[in-house]
Amino acid sequence: GTQLGEARAKLVARLTPFVSEAYESLAREPTPVDVVYEPEWRRMGLAAGLAAARTDDIRRGMSTVGPHRDDVVLHIKGMPAKSHASQGECRTLALALRLGIHRLVTEVVGTAPLLVLDDVLSELDPQRSAALLGHFPDGQVLITTAGVLPTAAHPDRIVQIHGGAVVEGGAR
């Protein structure tokens, strides 16, 4: 568990600049974003954390300490996003995480993976949609939408589904 926690901490530290960069490109303004992985058990050690929680864990019938219970905390402008971010900021942050992970995987693997964004344009305001469409990462991107594609989208291919049938080259 300790090794897993250390590996996660290193991954989060490596991921944070990619997420921050993606967020700023979507928000179109400098915005401090931080991704934090520092569960309490890592400060005291896993054995000590398990020992401290033992009585409560036995009562509950489950282990409440360890990597299986950890969260990553996201901050925008120094404040926890969970309690202080607007709905638009949260959506932008979620998308920035996807883009940041994509960029990190591309760097590590050397090849861009397929990026799948399911109905993401309906969750963004027009400015952030345009920013996303203008800053796609290298590689193949698949976007699904129940609505009309914005004019800023320049797809190589459009596939529509009507009545359960696939229609190639549908209208924008």
N, C-alpha and C positions, 0 to 999 in steps of 0.2 A: 504494500500500500504506500509506503514511504517513497519507493522508487517511482510509482505511478504519479504521486503528488509532485515530485521533483520534475518529472517529464512534462506534466501538465503546466507547471509554472514556467518552464522554459518555452513551451509552445505558446502560451499566452503572451509572454514577453516578446516573442518573435512576431506574433500576429498583430499586436497592438498598433504599430506604425501603419500597417496596411489598412486596418479598420479606420484609423484616424484620417488617413489620406482619402479613403473612399467616402467617408462621411463629409469631409470638407468639399469634395468635388460635387457631391449631391446637394449639399446645403448651399453651396456657392458662397461660403463665407468661412473665415477661420473660426474653428470651433474646437476647443480642447475636448478630446474624447480619450477615455482611458478604459482599458479592460483589465480587471483585477481578479487574480485567483490567489487567495490567501486564506484558506480555511483555518480556524483556530487550532485544529489538531496539528497542523504543520509547525506552528510556533512552539508548541509544547512537546511535540513528538507523538507519533501514532500510538505507541504503547501507553504513554501517560494519558492521552485523550480517551483511549478505550477503557483504561482503568477508572478514570474519573466518571465515565458514563455507565459503568458496569451495572450498578444497582438499578438505574432507570431503564437500561436496555433489557435487563432480565424481566422487569415489571412489564414492559411493553411487548416483549417477545421479539425484539428486533434490534439490530445494531444501528445506532443513530450517529456514529462517528466513523469517518473514513472516506475514501475517495468516492464510494458509491452514493454519498450524501452531499457532495460538494456542489457549490454554485460558482459561477463566474459573475462578478458584479460589474456592471457597466456604468460609467460616469460620463456625463456631459457637462462641460463647464464646471468641473469639480464636484458636481452633485450626483447622487445616485439616480440613474435614469428611471428606475422602477417607481420612485416616489416623486420625482421632480420634473420629469420630461413631459412635454405635451404629446398628444397622440401622433402628430406629424413627426416630431423628433424621434419617438419610439419606432415608427415605421421606417424612418430614414436610417436609424441605427441598426435595425434588423437587416435592412438591405446592405448597409455598409459591412456588417458581419459576413454576409454571404459573399460580397465582392472581395473583402479582405481575405477570407479563407481561400477563395479562388486564386487570388494573386499569390498567396503563400504556397499553395499546392503547385502552381505553375513554376514558381522559383525552385522548389525542392525537387520536383519531378523532372523539370526541364521541358514539359509539354503542357499546354493549357488543356484542362479537362473541359468537358461540356458543361456550360453554365445553364441551368434550367431555372427560369423565373416564372412561377405560376401566378398569373393574374396580378402581378405587382403594379402595373400601371394604374389600376383602379384605386390603389391605396395611396397614390402620390398626387400632390397638386401638380398643375401643369408645368411649373418651373422645375420641380424636382424630376418629373417625368422627362422633360427635355434634357436635363443634366445627365440623367441615367442613359438615355439614348445616345447622347453625345460622347459618353465616356465608357463605352463597353470595353471590357478587357479583350486582349487577343484571344482568338479561338472561336469556337462555335457557341452561339447563344440561341437558346430556344425560349421564346416568350409565349405564354398562353394568355389569352384575354377573352372575356365575354363581350367586350365592347369593340369600338372602332379603334384602329391603330391611329395614334397621333401623326400628324403630317411630318414630324421630325423623325419618324421611324422610316428606315430605308431597308426593308427586309430583302434578302436574296430570294426568299420563297415564302409564299403564304399558303397555308392549308386551312380550309374551313371544314367544319362538320355541320351538316344540315340533316336533320331527321335520322341521325345515326350513320350517315354516309359521308365519307371523306371526299371533299371537292378540292382538287388542286387548283392553284392560281386564282383563288377567290378574290373578290374585290376588297379594297382597303376599307 
